[in-house]
Amino acid sequence: MSLPAPAPAAAPVPKMEARHLSVRYGEKLAVKDISLALPERQVTALIGPSGCGKSTFLRALNRMNDLIPGARAEGEILLDGASVFDRHIDAVELRRRVGMVFQKSNPFPKSIFENVAYGLRVSGLKDRAALAERVERSLVNAALWDEVKDRLGESALGLSGGQQQRLCIARALAVEPEVVLMDEPASALDPIATAKIEDLIHHLKARYTIAIVTHNMQQAARVSDQTAFFYMGDLVEVGPTEQIFTNPREQRTEDYVTGKFG
Ligand SMILES: Nc1ncnc2c1ncn2[C@@H]1O[C@H](COP(=O)(O)OP(=O)(O)OP(=O)(O)O)[C@@H](O)[C@H]1O
């Protein structure tokens, strides 16, 4: 008697999904008809040469492009299956659920504590003990607590570049997002600080869905589960990271990941 065939592995659930997304700046079409899903609790790396639309795509996901005059999106973006363009969706609440970390760390000129507490205060949390607990938890989750716990009242601007970037990650985590978008979060950092951020990303994906833009191929290969290769506004290819780096389907992907152009 033959055994029944094993059930196929369930496809990962998309936490966010772009469907036929195009983004224009005035007349310029920067992102062209892209359909791409971010599987829940996985890391998706967005790679491709400068100007290919990676950051534009990333910013579309939490409607940060709305803040750029002349930027216009068409198509659909779904968060847990619901359109982020729905007029009932508040952009501030969307950005709480879909947080963002930028290339250049941008701490406020305030104390370490206040940097992390800021978003919580804005959302109405006033209780001091609750604030302190949430700040500590966020700093622990951003792998920064041990380095700053004795100087929470000091200026955030006195931290090293790598610490400032982890502080910005703690600030993004404090408001309990579900998705974290990272735009070249380690490109301004030295190799040791970069390794800490990569290690952190590895830990964070147990709880968050992550998309990261990176120019660093080794970094994409180390941190991500799936990789999407963008070229001149098109999504050329997306697949499991190992496949994209070892056995891409498209010649343009192979040329890019092997460094033939950049
Ligand atoms: N605010 C803007 N106004 C007009 N055009 C823009 C704006 N931002 C980006 N663009 C254009 O859109 C295209 C895509 O840019 P985008 O920054 O998304 O690319 P990228 O792949 O992230 O590049 P990089 O790797 O250099 O950051 C480029 O041609 C760029 O010049």
The ligand as an SDF file (V2000), in Angstrom:
LIG
                    3D

 31 33  0  0  0  0  0  0  0  0999 V2000
   10.8440   63.0230   -4.2620 N   0  0  0  0  0  0  0  0  0  0  0  0
   11.0920   62.6760   -5.5330 C   0  0  0  0  0  0  0  0  0  0  0  0
   10.7220   63.4740   -6.5440 N   0  0  0  0  0  0  0  0  0  0  0  0
   10.9360   63.1330   -7.8360 C   0  0  0  0  0  0  0  0  0  0  0  0
   11.5360   61.9830   -8.2200 N   0  0  0  0  0  0  0  0  0  0  0  0
   11.9310   61.1440   -7.2570 C   0  0  0  0  0  0  0  0  0  0  0  0
   11.7310   61.4350   -5.8620 C   0  0  0  0  0  0  0  0  0  0  0  0
   12.2310   60.4020   -5.1360 N   0  0  0  0  0  0  0  0  0  0  0  0
   12.7170   59.5230   -6.0270 C   0  0  0  0  0  0  0  0  0  0  0  0
   12.5390   59.9590   -7.2960 N   0  0  0  0  0  0  0  0  0  0  0  0
   12.9260   59.2620   -8.5500 C   0  0  0  0  0  0  0  0  0  0  0  0
   12.2840   58.0040   -8.5830 O   0  0  0  0  0  0  0  0  0  0  0  0
   13.1710   56.9840   -9.0300 C   0  0  0  0  0  0  0  0  0  0  0  0
   13.2770   55.9060   -7.9590 C   0  0  0  0  0  0  0  0  0  0  0  0
   13.9600   56.4650   -6.8230 O   0  0  0  0  0  0  0  0  0  0  0  0
   14.1580   55.6560   -5.4790 P   0  0  0  0  0  0  0  0  0  0  0  0
   14.7830   56.5810   -4.4830 O   0  0  0  0  0  0  0  0  0  0  0  0
   12.9080   54.9740   -5.1060 O   0  0  0  0  0  0  0  0  0  0  0  0
   15.2150   54.5570   -5.9380 O   0  0  0  0  0  0  0  0  0  0  0  0
   16.1560   53.6200   -5.0790 P   0  0  0  0  0  0  0  0  0  0  0  0
   16.2200   52.3260   -5.8110 O   0  0  0  0  0  0  0  0  0  0  0  0
   15.7100   53.5780   -3.6750 O   0  0  0  0  0  0  0  0  0  0  0  0
   17.5420   54.3900   -5.1830 O   0  0  0  0  0  0  0  0  0  0  0  0
   18.7780   54.4250   -4.1670 P   0  0  0  0  0  0  0  0  0  0  0  0
   19.2570   53.0290   -4.0760 O   0  0  0  0  0  0  0  0  0  0  0  0
   19.7530   55.3420   -4.8630 O   0  0  0  0  0  0  0  0  0  0  0  0
   18.2710   54.9890   -2.8810 O   0  0  0  0  0  0  0  0  0  0  0  0
   14.4870   57.6740   -9.3410 C   0  0  0  0  0  0  0  0  0  0  0  0
   14.5270   57.9570  -10.7260 O   0  0  0  0  0  0  0  0  0  0  0  0
   14.4200   58.9500   -8.5500 C   0  0  0  0  0  0  0  0  0  0  0  0
   15.1460   59.9770   -9.1930 O   0  0  0  0  0  0  0  0  0  0  0  0
  1  2  1  0
  2  3  1  0
  2  7  2  0
  3  4  2  0
  4  5  1  0
  5  6  2  0
  6  7  1  0
  6 10  1  0
  7  8  1  0
  8  9  2  0
  9 10  1  0
 10 11  1  0
 11 12  1  0
 11 30  1  0
 12 13  1  0
 13 14  1  0
 13 28  1  0
 14 15  1  0
 15 16  1  0
 16 17  2  0
 16 18  1  0
 16 19  1  0
 19 20  1  0
 20 21  2  0
 20 22  1  0
 20 23  1  0
 23 24  1  0
 24 25  2  0
 24 26  1  0
 24 27  1  0
 28 29  1  0
 28 30  1  0
 30 31  1  0
M  END
$$$$
